[in-house]
Amino acid sequence: MYKCFSCQQELDMKDVEKRIICTYCGSRIIVKKRPNVSKKVKAR
Ligand SMILES: [Zn+2]
């Protein structure tokens, strides 16, 4: 999942791969959105 850094809209991966540009606002700053998986690592 990709997200526009400028307008925070979620972008379709197909569109982004075709052209790295926000289809909503035309921004070229696209960030990869990570699913909310918080891994707990035990530090020892
Ligand atoms: Zn945008």
mmCIF file of the protein (N, C-alpha, C, O) and its ligand, coordinates in Angstrom:
data_MODEL
# 
_entry.id   MODEL 
# 
loop_
_entity.id 
_entity.type 
_entity.pdbx_number_of_molecules 
1 polymer     1 
2 non-polymer 1 
# 
_entity_poly.entity_id                      1 
_entity_poly.type                           'polypeptide(L)' 
_entity_poly.nstd_linkage                   no 
_entity_poly.nstd_monomer                   no 
_entity_poly.pdbx_seq_one_letter_code       MYKCFSCQQELDMKDVEKRIICTYCGSRIIVKKRPNVSKKVKAR 
_entity_poly.pdbx_seq_one_letter_code_can   MYKCFSCQQELDMKDVEKRIICTYCGSRIIVKKRPNVSKKVKAR 
_entity_poly.pdbx_strand_id                 A 
# 
loop_
_entity_poly_seq.entity_id 
_entity_poly_seq.num 
_entity_poly_seq.mon_id 
_entity_poly_seq.hetero 
1 1  MET n 
1 2  TYR n 
1 3  LYS n 
1 4  CYS n 
1 5  PHE n 
1 6  SER n 
1 7  CYS n 
1 8  GLN n 
1 9  GLN n 
1 10 GLU n 
1 11 LEU n 
1 12 ASP n 
1 13 MET n 
1 14 LYS n 
1 15 ASP n 
1 16 VAL n 
1 17 GLU n 
1 18 LYS n 
1 19 ARG n 
1 20 ILE n 
1 21 ILE n 
1 22 CYS n 
1 23 THR n 
1 24 TYR n 
1 25 CYS n 
1 26 GLY n 
1 27 SER n 
1 28 ARG n 
1 29 ILE n 
1 30 ILE n 
1 31 VAL n 
1 32 LYS n 
1 33 LYS n 
1 34 ARG n 
1 35 PRO n 
1 36 ASN n 
1 37 VAL n 
1 38 SER n 
1 39 LYS n 
1 40 LYS n 
1 41 VAL n 
1 42 LYS n 
1 43 ALA n 
1 44 ARG n 
# 
loop_
_struct_asym.id 
_struct_asym.entity_id 
A 1 
B 2 
# 
loop_
_chem_comp.id 
_chem_comp.type 
_chem_comp.mon_nstd_flag 
ALA 'L-peptide linking' y 
ARG 'L-peptide linking' y 
ASN 'L-peptide linking' y 
ASP 'L-peptide linking' y 
CYS 'L-peptide linking' y 
GLN 'L-peptide linking' y 
GLU 'L-peptide linking' y 
GLY 'peptide linking'   y 
ILE 'L-peptide linking' y 
LEU 'L-peptide linking' y 
LYS 'L-peptide linking' y 
MET 'L-peptide linking' y 
PHE 'L-peptide linking' y 
PRO 'L-peptide linking' y 
SER 'L-peptide linking' y 
THR 'L-peptide linking' y 
TYR 'L-peptide linking' y 
VAL 'L-peptide linking' y 
ZN  non-polymer         . 
# 
_pdbx_entity_nonpoly.entity_id   2 
_pdbx_entity_nonpoly.name        ? 
_pdbx_entity_nonpoly.comp_id     ZN 
# 
_pdbx_nonpoly_scheme.asym_id         B 
_pdbx_nonpoly_scheme.entity_id       2 
_pdbx_nonpoly_scheme.mon_id          ZN 
_pdbx_nonpoly_scheme.ndb_seq_num     1 
_pdbx_nonpoly_scheme.pdb_seq_num     101 
_pdbx_nonpoly_scheme.auth_seq_num    101 
_pdbx_nonpoly_scheme.pdb_mon_id      ZN 
_pdbx_nonpoly_scheme.auth_mon_id     ZN 
_pdbx_nonpoly_scheme.pdb_strand_id   A 
_pdbx_nonpoly_scheme.pdb_ins_code    . 
# 
loop_
_atom_site.group_PDB 
_atom_site.id 
_atom_site.type_symbol 
_atom_site.label_atom_id 
_atom_site.label_alt_id 
_atom_site.label_comp_id 
_atom_site.label_asym_id 
_atom_site.label_entity_id 
_atom_site.label_seq_id 
_atom_site.pdbx_PDB_ins_code 
_atom_site.Cartn_x 
_atom_site.Cartn_y 
_atom_site.Cartn_z 
_atom_site.occupancy 
_atom_site.B_iso_or_equiv 
_atom_site.pdbx_formal_charge 
_atom_site.auth_seq_id 
_atom_site.auth_comp_id 
_atom_site.auth_asym_id 
_atom_site.auth_atom_id 
_atom_site.pdbx_PDB_model_num 
ATOM   1   N  N  . MET A 1 1  ? 0.843  -1.207 0.000   1.00 0.00 ? 1   MET A N  1 
ATOM   2   C  CA . MET A 1 1  ? 0.000  0.000  0.000   1.00 0.00 ? 1   MET A CA 1 
ATOM   3   C  C  . MET A 1 1  ? 0.876  1.255  0.000   1.00 0.00 ? 1   MET A C  1 
ATOM   4   O  O  . MET A 1 1  ? 1.853  1.360  0.741   1.00 0.00 ? 1   MET A O  1 
ATOM   5   N  N  . TYR A 1 2  ? 0.503  2.164  -0.827  1.00 0.00 ? 2   TYR A N  1 
ATOM   6   C  CA . TYR A 1 2  ? 1.255  3.404  -0.912  1.00 0.00 ? 2   TYR A CA 1 
ATOM   7   C  C  . TYR A 1 2  ? 0.384  4.568  -0.477  1.00 0.00 ? 2   TYR A C  1 
ATOM   8   O  O  . TYR A 1 2  ? -0.842 4.538  -0.587  1.00 0.00 ? 2   TYR A O  1 
ATOM   9   N  N  . LYS A 1 3  ? 1.050  5.582  0.012   1.00 0.00 ? 3   LYS A N  1 
ATOM   10  C  CA . LYS A 1 3  ? 0.328  6.744  0.476   1.00 0.00 ? 3   LYS A CA 1 
ATOM   11  C  C  . LYS A 1 3  ? 1.034  8.000  0.004   1.00 0.00 ? 3   LYS A C  1 
ATOM   12  O  O  . LYS A 1 3  ? 2.262  8.084  -0.021  1.00 0.00 ? 3   LYS A O  1 
ATOM   13  N  N  . CYS A 1 4  ? 0.221  8.967  -0.367  1.00 0.00 ? 4   CYS A N  1 
ATOM   14  C  CA . CYS A 1 4  ? 0.791  10.237 -0.785  1.00 0.00 ? 4   CYS A CA 1 
ATOM   15  C  C  . CYS A 1 4  ? 1.232  11.011 0.447   1.00 0.00 ? 4   CYS A C  1 
ATOM   16  O  O  . CYS A 1 4  ? 0.483  11.137 1.416   1.00 0.00 ? 4   CYS A O  1 
ATOM   17  N  N  . PHE A 1 5  ? 2.430  11.518 0.402   1.00 0.00 ? 5   PHE A N  1 
ATOM   18  C  CA . PHE A 1 5  ? 2.963  12.256 1.538   1.00 0.00 ? 5   PHE A CA 1 
ATOM   19  C  C  . PHE A 1 5  ? 2.293  13.615 1.661   1.00 0.00 ? 5   PHE A C  1 
ATOM   20  O  O  . PHE A 1 5  ? 2.214  14.181 2.752   1.00 0.00 ? 5   PHE A O  1 
ATOM   21  N  N  . SER A 1 6  ? 1.825  14.121 0.569   1.00 0.00 ? 6   SER A N  1 
ATOM   22  C  CA . SER A 1 6  ? 1.278  15.467 0.553   1.00 0.00 ? 6   SER A CA 1 
ATOM   23  C  C  . SER A 1 6  ? -0.184 15.499 0.993   1.00 0.00 ? 6   SER A C  1 
ATOM   24  O  O  . SER A 1 6  ? -0.551 16.268 1.882   1.00 0.00 ? 6   SER A O  1 
ATOM   25  N  N  . CYS A 1 7  ? -1.010 14.671 0.377   1.00 0.00 ? 7   CYS A N  1 
ATOM   26  C  CA . CYS A 1 7  ? -2.446 14.744 0.666   1.00 0.00 ? 7   CYS A CA 1 
ATOM   27  C  C  . CYS A 1 7  ? -2.943 13.541 1.469   1.00 0.00 ? 7   CYS A C  1 
ATOM   28  O  O  . CYS A 1 7  ? -4.132 13.438 1.769   1.00 0.00 ? 7   CYS A O  1 
ATOM   29  N  N  . GLN A 1 8  ? -2.032 12.638 1.812   1.00 0.00 ? 8   GLN A N  1 
ATOM   30  C  CA . GLN A 1 8  ? -2.355 11.504 2.675   1.00 0.00 ? 8   GLN A CA 1 
ATOM   31  C  C  . GLN A 1 8  ? -3.376 10.542 2.077   1.00 0.00 ? 8   GLN A C  1 
ATOM   32  O  O  . GLN A 1 8  ? -4.007 9.767  2.796   1.00 0.00 ? 8   GLN A O  1 
ATOM   33  N  N  . GLN A 1 9  ? -3.529 10.597 0.773   1.00 0.00 ? 9   GLN A N  1 
ATOM   34  C  CA . GLN A 1 9  ? -4.466 9.701  0.122   1.00 0.00 ? 9   GLN A CA 1 
ATOM   35  C  C  . GLN A 1 9  ? -3.793 8.357  -0.142  1.00 0.00 ? 9   GLN A C  1 
ATOM   36  O  O  . GLN A 1 9  ? -2.610 8.285  -0.476  1.00 0.00 ? 9   GLN A O  1 
ATOM   37  N  N  . GLU A 1 10 ? -4.556 7.334  0.013   1.00 0.00 ? 10  GLU A N  1 
ATOM   38  C  CA . GLU A 1 10 ? -4.007 6.024  -0.292  1.00 0.00 ? 10  GLU A CA 1 
ATOM   39  C  C  . GLU A 1 10 ? -4.021 5.807  -1.797  1.00 0.00 ? 10  GLU A C  1 
ATOM   40  O  O  . GLU A 1 10 ? -5.005 6.086  -2.483  1.00 0.00 ? 10  GLU A O  1 
ATOM   41  N  N  . LEU A 1 11 ? -2.883 5.294  -2.289  1.00 0.00 ? 11  LEU A N  1 
ATOM   42  C  CA . LEU A 1 11 ? -2.753 5.156  -3.731  1.00 0.00 ? 11  LEU A CA 1 
ATOM   43  C  C  . LEU A 1 11 ? -2.721 3.693  -4.121  1.00 0.00 ? 11  LEU A C  1 
ATOM   44  O  O  . LEU A 1 11 ? -2.281 2.826  -3.367  1.00 0.00 ? 11  LEU A O  1 
ATOM   45  N  N  . ASP A 1 12 ? -3.197 3.460  -5.306  1.00 0.00 ? 12  ASP A N  1 
ATOM   46  C  CA . ASP A 1 12 ? -3.160 2.099  -5.831  1.00 0.00 ? 12  ASP A CA 1 
ATOM   47  C  C  . ASP A 1 12 ? -1.734 1.769  -6.249  1.00 0.00 ? 12  ASP A C  1 
ATOM   48  O  O  . ASP A 1 12 ? -1.056 2.580  -6.881  1.00 0.00 ? 12  ASP A O  1 
ATOM   49  N  N  . MET A 1 13 ? -1.296 0.595  -5.896  1.00 0.00 ? 13  MET A N  1 
ATOM   50  C  CA . MET A 1 13 ? 0.064  0.199  -6.191  1.00 0.00 ? 13  MET A CA 1 
ATOM   51  C  C  . MET A 1 13 ? 0.323  0.158  -7.687  1.00 0.00 ? 13  MET A C  1 
ATOM   52  O  O  . MET A 1 13 ? 1.417  0.489  -8.146  1.00 0.00 ? 13  MET A O  1 
ATOM   53  N  N  . LYS A 1 14 ? -0.674 -0.242 -8.435  1.00 0.00 ? 14  LYS A N  1 
ATOM   54  C  CA . LYS A 1 14 ? -0.515 -0.336 -9.893  1.00 0.00 ? 14  LYS A CA 1 
ATOM   55  C  C  . LYS A 1 14 ? -0.226 1.033  -10.491 1.00 0.00 ? 14  LYS A C  1 
ATOM   56  O  O  . LYS A 1 14 ? 0.602  1.174  -11.391 1.00 0.00 ? 14  LYS A O  1 
ATOM   57  N  N  . ASP A 1 15 ? -0.924 2.034  -9.976  1.00 0.00 ? 15  ASP A N  1 
ATOM   58  C  CA . ASP A 1 15 ? -0.714 3.385  -10.488 1.00 0.00 ? 15  ASP A CA 1 
ATOM   59  C  C  . ASP A 1 15 ? 0.668  3.898  -10.140 1.00 0.00 ? 15  ASP A C  1 
ATOM   60  O  O  . ASP A 1 15 ? 1.336  4.546  -10.944 1.00 0.00 ? 15  ASP A O  1 
ATOM   61  N  N  . VAL A 1 16 ? 1.074  3.595  -8.932  1.00 0.00 ? 16  VAL A N  1 
ATOM   62  C  CA . VAL A 1 16 ? 2.364  4.106  -8.467  1.00 0.00 ? 16  VAL A CA 1 
ATOM   63  C  C  . VAL A 1 16 ? 3.503  3.460  -9.235  1.00 0.00 ? 16  VAL A C  1 
ATOM   64  O  O  . VAL A 1 16 ? 4.486  4.114  -9.585  1.00 0.00 ? 16  VAL A O  1 
ATOM   65  N  N  . GLU A 1 17 ? 3.358  2.168  -9.492  1.00 0.00 ? 17  GLU A N  1 
ATOM   66  C  CA . GLU A 1 17 ? 4.420  1.478  -10.200 1.00 0.00 ? 17  GLU A CA 1 
ATOM   67  C  C  . GLU A 1 17 ? 4.527  1.951  -11.644 1.00 0.00 ? 17  GLU A C  1 
ATOM   68  O  O  . GLU A 1 17 ? 5.607  1.988  -12.233 1.00 0.00 ? 17  GLU A O  1 
ATOM   69  N  N  . LYS A 1 18 ? 3.380  2.308  -12.187 1.00 0.00 ? 18  LYS A N  1 
ATOM   70  C  CA . LYS A 1 18 ? 3.377  2.802  -13.553 1.00 0.00 ? 18  LYS A CA 1 
ATOM   71  C  C  . LYS A 1 18 ? 4.044  4.173  -13.613 1.00 0.00 ? 18  LYS A C  1 
ATOM   72  O  O  . LYS A 1 18 ? 4.858  4.459  -14.491 1.00 0.00 ? 18  LYS A O  1 
ATOM   73  N  N  . ARG A 1 19 ? 3.673  4.996  -12.661 1.00 0.00 ? 19  ARG A N  1 
ATOM   74  C  CA . ARG A 1 19 ? 4.230  6.334  -12.621 1.00 0.00 ? 19  ARG A CA 1 
ATOM   75  C  C  . ARG A 1 19 ? 4.203  6.816  -11.182 1.00 0.00 ? 19  ARG A C  1 
ATOM   76  O  O  . ARG A 1 19 ? 3.153  6.882  -10.543 1.00 0.00 ? 19  ARG A O  1 
ATOM   77  N  N  . ILE A 1 20 ? 5.386  7.150  -10.693 1.00 0.00 ? 20  ILE A N  1 
ATOM   78  C  CA . ILE A 1 20 ? 5.445  7.556  -9.293  1.00 0.00 ? 20  ILE A CA 1 
ATOM   79  C  C  . ILE A 1 20 ? 4.960  8.993  -9.174  1.00 0.00 ? 20  ILE A C  1 
ATOM   80  O  O  . ILE A 1 20 ? 5.730  9.953  -9.173  1.00 0.00 ? 20  ILE A O  1 
ATOM   81  N  N  . ILE A 1 21 ? 3.651  9.081  -9.075  1.00 0.00 ? 21  ILE A N  1 
ATOM   82  C  CA . ILE A 1 21 ? 3.036  10.395 -8.928  1.00 0.00 ? 21  ILE A CA 1 
ATOM   83  C  C  . ILE A 1 21 ? 1.662  10.203 -8.300  1.00 0.00 ? 21  ILE A C  1 
ATOM   84  O  O  . ILE A 1 21 ? 0.972  9.226  -8.589  1.00 0.00 ? 21  ILE A O  1 
ATOM   85  N  N  . CYS A 1 22 ? 1.280  11.112 -7.462  1.00 0.00 ? 22  CYS A N  1 
ATOM   86  C  CA . CYS A 1 22 ? -0.018 10.985 -6.808  1.00 0.00 ? 22  CYS A CA 1 
ATOM   87  C  C  . CYS A 1 22 ? -1.123 11.278 -7.805  1.00 0.00 ? 22  CYS A C  1 
ATOM   88  O  O  . CYS A 1 22 ? -1.113 12.305 -8.482  1.00 0.00 ? 22  CYS A O  1 
ATOM   89  N  N  . THR A 1 23 ? -2.072 10.362 -7.884  1.00 0.00 ? 23  THR A N  1 
ATOM   90  C  CA . THR A 1 23 ? -3.153 10.557 -8.840  1.00 0.00 ? 23  THR A CA 1 
ATOM   91  C  C  . THR A 1 23 ? -4.157 11.595 -8.348  1.00 0.00 ? 23  THR A C  1 
ATOM   92  O  O  . THR A 1 23 ? -5.037 12.018 -9.098  1.00 0.00 ? 23  THR A O  1 
ATOM   93  N  N  . TYR A 1 24 ? -4.027 12.000 -7.102  1.00 0.00 ? 24  TYR A N  1 
ATOM   94  C  CA . TYR A 1 24 ? -4.981 12.960 -6.532  1.00 0.00 ? 24  TYR A CA 1 
ATOM   95  C  C  . TYR A 1 24 ? -4.468 14.395 -6.622  1.00 0.00 ? 24  TYR A C  1 
ATOM   96  O  O  . TYR A 1 24 ? -5.176 15.298 -7.067  1.00 0.00 ? 24  TYR A O  1 
ATOM   97  N  N  . CYS A 1 25 ? -3.216 14.586 -6.187  1.00 0.00 ? 25  CYS A N  1 
ATOM   98  C  CA . CYS A 1 25 ? -2.717 15.960 -6.142  1.00 0.00 ? 25  CYS A CA 1 
ATOM   99  C  C  . CYS A 1 25 ? -1.503 16.172 -7.031  1.00 0.00 ? 25  CYS A C  1 
ATOM   100 O  O  . CYS A 1 25 ? -1.053 17.304 -7.209  1.00 0.00 ? 25  CYS A O  1 
ATOM   101 N  N  . GLY A 1 26 ? -0.969 15.087 -7.592  1.00 0.00 ? 26  GLY A N  1 
ATOM   102 C  CA . GLY A 1 26 ? 0.155  15.248 -8.503  1.00 0.00 ? 26  GLY A CA 1 
ATOM   103 C  C  . GLY A 1 26 ? 1.494  15.313 -7.797  1.00 0.00 ? 26  GLY A C  1 
ATOM   104 O  O  . GLY A 1 26 ? 2.519  15.604 -8.415  1.00 0.00 ? 26  GLY A O  1 
ATOM   105 N  N  . SER A 1 27 ? 1.482  15.043 -6.513  1.00 0.00 ? 27  SER A N  1 
ATOM   106 C  CA . SER A 1 27 ? 2.736  15.071 -5.776  1.00 0.00 ? 27  SER A CA 1 
ATOM   107 C  C  . SER A 1 27 ? 3.596  13.865 -6.133  1.00 0.00 ? 27  SER A C  1 
ATOM   108 O  O  . SER A 1 27 ? 3.085  12.795 -6.464  1.00 0.00 ? 27  SER A O  1 
ATOM   109 N  N  . ARG A 1 28 ? 4.889  14.053 -6.062  1.00 0.00 ? 28  ARG A N  1 
ATOM   110 C  CA . ARG A 1 28 ? 5.781  12.952 -6.416  1.00 0.00 ? 28  ARG A CA 1 
ATOM   111 C  C  . ARG A 1 28 ? 6.388  12.300 -5.183  1.00 0.00 ? 28  ARG A C  1 
ATOM   112 O  O  . ARG A 1 28 ? 7.247  11.424 -5.284  1.00 0.00 ? 28  ARG A O  1 
ATOM   113 N  N  . ILE A 1 29 ? 5.941  12.729 -4.050  1.00 0.00 ? 29  ILE A N  1 
ATOM   114 C  CA . ILE A 1 29 ? 6.472  12.134 -2.822  1.00 0.00 ? 29  ILE A CA 1 
ATOM   115 C  C  . ILE A 1 29 ? 5.493  11.073 -2.344  1.00 0.00 ? 29  ILE A C  1 
ATOM   116 O  O  . ILE A 1 29 ? 4.463  11.370 -1.739  1.00 0.00 ? 29  ILE A O  1 
ATOM   117 N  N  . ILE A 1 30 ? 5.848  9.826  -2.635  1.00 0.00 ? 30  ILE A N  1 
ATOM   118 C  CA . ILE A 1 30 ? 4.994  8.713  -2.257  1.00 0.00 ? 30  ILE A CA 1 
ATOM   119 C  C  . ILE A 1 30 ? 5.710  7.894  -1.186  1.00 0.00 ? 30  ILE A C  1 
ATOM   120 O  O  . ILE A 1 30 ? 6.889  7.564  -1.312  1.00 0.00 ? 30  ILE A O  1 
ATOM   121 N  N  . VAL A 1 31 ? 4.987  7.587  -0.162  1.00 0.00 ? 31  VAL A N  1 
ATOM   122 C  CA . VAL A 1 31 ? 5.596  6.785  0.890   1.00 0.00 ? 31  VAL A CA 1 
ATOM   123 C  C  . VAL A 1 31 ? 4.936  5.423  0.938   1.00 0.00 ? 31  VAL A C  1 
ATOM   124 O  O  . VAL A 1 31 ? 3.742  5.275  0.677   1.00 0.00 ? 31  VAL A O  1 
ATOM   125 N  N  . LYS A 1 32 ? 5.721  4.460  1.268   1.00 0.00 ? 32  LYS A N  1 
ATOM   126 C  CA . LYS A 1 32 ? 5.205  3.107  1.389   1.00 0.00 ? 32  LYS A CA 1 
ATOM   127 C  C  . LYS A 1 32 ? 4.568  2.965  2.766   1.00 0.00 ? 32  LYS A C  1 
ATOM   128 O  O  . LYS A 1 32 ? 5.181  3.241  3.797   1.00 0.00 ? 32  LYS A O  1 
ATOM   129 N  N  . LYS A 1 33 ? 3.352  2.537  2.741   1.00 0.00 ? 33  LYS A N  1 
ATOM   130 C  CA . LYS A 1 33 ? 2.634  2.400  4.005   1.00 0.00 ? 33  LYS A CA 1 
ATOM   131 C  C  . LYS A 1 33 ? 2.824  0.988  4.541   1.00 0.00 ? 33  LYS A C  1 
ATOM   132 O  O  . LYS A 1 33 ? 2.646  -0.006 3.836   1.00 0.00 ? 33  LYS A O  1 
ATOM   133 N  N  . ARG A 1 34 ? 3.182  0.943  5.783   1.00 0.00 ? 34  ARG A N  1 
ATOM   134 C  CA . ARG A 1 34 ? 3.379  -0.374 6.394   1.00 0.00 ? 34  ARG A CA 1 
ATOM   135 C  C  . ARG A 1 34 ? 2.164  -0.766 7.204   1.00 0.00 ? 34  ARG A C  1 
ATOM   136 O  O  . ARG A 1 34 ? 1.580  0.061  7.904   1.00 0.00 ? 34  ARG A O  1 
ATOM   137 N  N  . PRO A 1 35 ? 1.793  -2.000 7.113   1.00 0.00 ? 35  PRO A N  1 
ATOM   138 C  CA . PRO A 1 35 ? 0.703  -2.481 7.948   1.00 0.00 ? 35  PRO A CA 1 
ATOM   139 C  C  . PRO A 1 35 ? 1.083  -2.415 9.417   1.00 0.00 ? 35  PRO A C  1 
ATOM   140 O  O  . PRO A 1 35 ? 2.242  -2.605 9.786   1.00 0.00 ? 35  PRO A O  1 
ATOM   141 N  N  . ASN A 1 36 ? 0.108  -2.148 10.224  1.00 0.00 ? 36  ASN A N  1 
ATOM   142 C  CA . ASN A 1 36 ? 0.391  -1.971 11.640  1.00 0.00 ? 36  ASN A CA 1 
ATOM   143 C  C  . ASN A 1 36 ? 0.703  -3.279 12.331  1.00 0.00 ? 36  ASN A C  1 
ATOM   144 O  O  . ASN A 1 36 ? -0.158 -3.912 12.943  1.00 0.00 ? 36  ASN A O  1 
ATOM   145 N  N  . VAL A 1 37 ? 1.929  -3.656 12.218  1.00 0.00 ? 37  VAL A N  1 
ATOM   146 C  CA . VAL A 1 37 ? 2.347  -4.870 12.917  1.00 0.00 ? 37  VAL A CA 1 
ATOM   147 C  C  . VAL A 1 37 ? 3.473  -4.500 13.857  1.00 0.00 ? 37  VAL A C  1 
ATOM   148 O  O  . VAL A 1 37 ? 4.600  -4.234 13.439  1.00 0.00 ? 37  VAL A O  1 
ATOM   149 N  N  . SER A 1 38 ? 3.157  -4.488 15.078  1.00 0.00 ? 38  SER A N  1 
ATOM   150 C  CA . SER A 1 38 ? 4.194  -4.170 16.044  1.00 0.00 ? 38  SER A CA 1 
ATOM   151 C  C  . SER A 1 38 ? 4.752  -5.452 16.636  1.00 0.00 ? 38  SER A C  1 
ATOM   152 O  O  . SER A 1 38 ? 4.081  -6.206 17.341  1.00 0.00 ? 38  SER A O  1 
ATOM   153 N  N  . LYS A 1 39 ? 5.981  -5.645 16.317  1.00 0.00 ? 39  LYS A N  1 
ATOM   154 C  CA . LYS A 1 39 ? 6.619  -6.861 16.817  1.00 0.00 ? 39  LYS A CA 1 
ATOM   155 C  C  . LYS A 1 39 ? 7.300  -6.573 18.142  1.00 0.00 ? 39  LYS A C  1 
ATOM   156 O  O  . LYS A 1 39 ? 8.026  -5.592 18.307  1.00 0.00 ? 39  LYS A O  1 
ATOM   157 N  N  . LYS A 1 40 ? 7.046  -7.429 19.031  1.00 0.00 ? 40  LYS A N  1 
ATOM   158 C  CA . LYS A 1 40 ? 7.714  -7.239 20.322  1.00 0.00 ? 40  LYS A CA 1 
ATOM   159 C  C  . LYS A 1 40 ? 8.974  -8.102 20.364  1.00 0.00 ? 40  LYS A C  1 
ATOM   160 O  O  . LYS A 1 40 ? 8.940  -9.327 20.242  1.00 0.00 ? 40  LYS A O  1 
ATOM   161 N  N  . VAL A 1 41 ? 10.048 -7.414 20.538  1.00 0.00 ? 41  VAL A N  1 
ATOM   162 C  CA . VAL A 1 41 ? 11.324 -8.134 20.592  1.00 0.00 ? 41  VAL A CA 1 
ATOM   163 C  C  . VAL A 1 41 ? 11.857 -8.063 22.009  1.00 0.00 ? 41  VAL A C  1 
ATOM   164 O  O  . VAL A 1 41 ? 11.942 -6.998 22.621  1.00 0.00 ? 41  VAL A O  1 
ATOM   165 N  N  . LYS A 1 42 ? 12.194 -9.173 22.480  1.00 0.00 ? 42  LYS A N  1 
ATOM   166 C  CA . LYS A 1 42 ? 12.732 -9.219 23.836  1.00 0.00 ? 42  LYS A CA 1 
ATOM   167 C  C  . LYS A 1 42 ? 14.208 -8.843 23.843  1.00 0.00 ? 42  LYS A C  1 
ATOM   168 O  O  . LYS A 1 42 ? 15.037 -9.486 23.200  1.00 0.00 ? 42  LYS A O  1 
ATOM   169 N  N  . ALA A 1 43 ? 14.500 -7.822 24.562  1.00 0.00 ? 43  ALA A N  1 
ATOM   170 C  CA . ALA A 1 43 ? 15.909 -7.439 24.690  1.00 0.00 ? 43  ALA A CA 1 
ATOM   171 C  C  . ALA A 1 43 ? 16.489 -8.062 25.946  1.00 0.00 ? 43  ALA A C  1 
ATOM   172 O  O  . ALA A 1 43 ? 15.906 -8.052 27.030  1.00 0.00 ? 43  ALA A O  1 
ATOM   173 N  N  . ARG A 1 44 ? 17.640 -8.588 25.730  1.00 0.00 ? 44  ARG A N  1 
ATOM   174 C  CA . ARG A 1 44 ? 18.238 -9.189 26.924  1.00 0.00 ? 44  ARG A CA 1 
ATOM   175 C  C  . ARG A 1 44 ? 19.653 -8.684 27.172  1.00 0.00 ? 44  ARG A C  1 
ATOM   176 O  O  . ARG A 1 44 ? 20.294 -9.095 28.140  1.00 0.00 ? 44  ARG A O  1 
HETATM 177 ZN ZN . ZN  B 2 .  ? -1.443 13.439 -3.178  1.00 0.00 2 101 ZN  A ZN 1 
# 
